[in-house]
């Protein structure tokens, strides 16, 4: 009798959830400007539903709504008890990739210490946020950074990134261009075979539409820079998750 009752309860709950999802899709999808709803599920806050939307540029974003899809909330759900941005964490997981699938052979590799902390990033040497993030990176020890040169802020200066690849010490040339107080353009010139055009295409396929875009070894992506301590924590947790 109890087993039968539990079965009935589960069926009712499943039917209710399906009804909510259908209603939410019907109400919201016409309002998304071409975006497609890829999933609907209960949000971490009781009474709200999470709506996962695939945008026209291929990335995923989250919206929150009531069970009828009558109201939409754009923004983050922040857990003050644990000091965590639950929305950001969820988006990182949704947009995760296989780290090994990145074109690491086309990256400028920078290593300090034992290199156990590993990070890949799409970066433009003339992006103000990227240059600021380079200062945070300089404070992180035991790190390996794979830099995918992504000159989209000032495309007219793309040859400066190409010249980094043509330099005898690519790591040094990158840091002098992207991290120094004033950019120092490499003297090597840009005539050698270089991967910049391939990286621009790879970035577009990955939906990289801002710099810096970071990839952790567990495949999660982050948009924008971080403080050094926050970055260390994320890199260490990412490494632990892969074991």
N, C-alpha and C positions, 0 to 999 in steps of 0.2 A: 504493500500500500504506500509506504513512504517513498520507495523507488519510483512508483508510478506518479506520485505527486510531484517529486522533484523533476521528472521528465516533463510534466505539464508546465511547471514553472519555467524551465529552461526554454521550452518552445514559445511560451508567451513572451519571455524576454527577448528571444531572437527575433520574433515577429515584430515586436515593438521597435527594436533597433533597426530592422530592415525598413519599417515604415518611416522612421525618422530620417534615415539616409535618403530614401526616395524623395521625401518631401523637401529635404535640404538641397539636394541636387536640383530638383525642379525649380526651387525658388532662387537659388544663387547662380547657377551656371550661366543663365542669360545675362547676368550683370558683370561678368568677369572680363569683358573685353577680349574675348578669344582664348582666355585661359581655360584649362580643362580640369575638372575635379577628378583626382585620381584616387581619393579615399576619404571616407568619413568615419570617425570613431569618437567615442566619448573622450573628452578632454580631461586633464588632471584635476580640474575643478568641477565639482558636482553641478549638474544643470547645464553645462556648456558642452558643445560638440566641436571637435577639431576637424577642420576641412583642409585637406591637402590639395594644393592647386599647382598644376604644371603651367608655368608662364610661357609666353611666346618665345623667350630666349632659351628655353629648355631647363631653367632652374625650377626648384620647388619652393613654395612659400606656404605659410600656415595662416589660416583665418580661424576665428572662433565664432560660433553662432548659437542661438537658442534652438530647441528641438524643432521649431517650425521654420527655421531659416528666415525669420522676420527681421532679425537684427544681426549685424556683423561687428565683430571687434577685431581691429587690426593692432597688433602690438605683442608684447611678451607677457607670458605668465611667469612671475618671479616668486620663488619659494623663499620667504624671508626666514623661515626656520633653518634652512640649510644653506642660505645665501647662494642659491643657484637660479640661473635663468633657464627654466625648463623648456621654453620655446627654442632658444638658441641651441641647446643640447639636442633637441629633437630634429631640428633642421640639419645640424651637422651629420647626424646619422642618416637622414633621408638622402642627403646629397653625397654620401660617402662613395668612394670608388676603391678599386684595388690599387694600393700604392705601387705594387710591382708593375702595373700597367702604364705608369707614367714614363715618358721618354727620358729616363735618367741619364742616358748616354749623351743627350743633347744639353745637359745642364753644366753650368759652371759650379764645380764642387769646391766648397770651402770647409775646412775641418780645423777644429781647435781641440786640444787635449785628446782624450781617447775617442772622441766622436760618437759616443754611445747614444746621445740624444740626436734624433734624425728628423729633419724637416725639409719639405720641398716647397718652393714658393714661386709664383709668377710675379715678377716685379719689373717696374719701369724706373730707370735711374733718375728720371725727372719728375716722378710722382712725389709730392710733398709727404704724403702719408708713408710711402715706402722709405723715404730718406729718414723720417722720424723713427720708423720701425728698425732701421739698420742700427740706430743707437741702442735700442733695446737688445737687439741680437748680440751686439758687442759685449753685453754684460753676461751672456750665457756661456758657461764653460762646457767642455766635453760635448761639443755639438758638431754635427755634420749637416751642412746646408746645401741643398741642390737648388741652384738659382736658375730658373727659366726666364731668360731675358725676354721681356714682353713690352716693347716700346710703343705704347698706344697713346700715351699722354701727349708726347711731342713726336709724332711719327717722322717729322722732318729731321729728327736727330737719331733715327734708327741706325745710321752708320756708326754711331758711337758704341752701340751695343755690339754691332758686328766687329768693331775693332777690338773689343774685349776678347772675343773668341780668337782673334788673330794674334793676340799678345802672347809672349813666351810664358808669362805667369798670369793665367786668366783670373785666378782668385784675387791677386793683388790688383790687377787692372780693374776688376769689378768694384772692389772696395774703394779704390781711388775715384772712380766715376760716381758711384752710387752712395757712398757713405761718408766721404770727406766733406769738410765744411763747404768747400767749393768743388764742383765736379771737375775732375781732371780727365780730359779726353785722351785715350790711349794714343801713343805715337805710332802704333803698329799699322794703322790704316785698316781699311775694311775690304781688302781685295781677296782674302783667302776664302775658301769654302767655309760657310758658317751656317748655323741652324736657325737663325732668327726667323726666317720666313716659315720654316716648318713649325716653330714654336707658336707663331701667331695663328697658324691653322689649328694646331693642337689645342690651344687655349680656347678658340672659338668652339671646337667640338665639345670641350669640357664645360662650356658655359661660363668661362672666366670673363666677366664683364666689368671687373674693377681690380685695382691693384692697391696693396698686395693681396693676393689670394694664396692661402696657405693650405698645405695638405699634411696631415699627420700620418704616421706609419700605420695607424688602424684604418686609414682611408678617409677619415673625416676631414671636411674642409671648413676653413674659417675665412671670412672676408674682413680685411682690415688688420691693423697691427694690435699687439698686446704689450703690456708691461712685462719686464724681464721675469719677475717672480711668477706671474700668471702663466707665461709661456713655459717656464721650467716645469711647472706643475702639470700642464697639459701634455708636454712631451714625455714626462716620466710616466704618467698614467696611460698614455697611448702605447708606450713600449711594454708596459705590464700587461695590457689587454691583448697583445699579440702573442704572449708566451703560452 
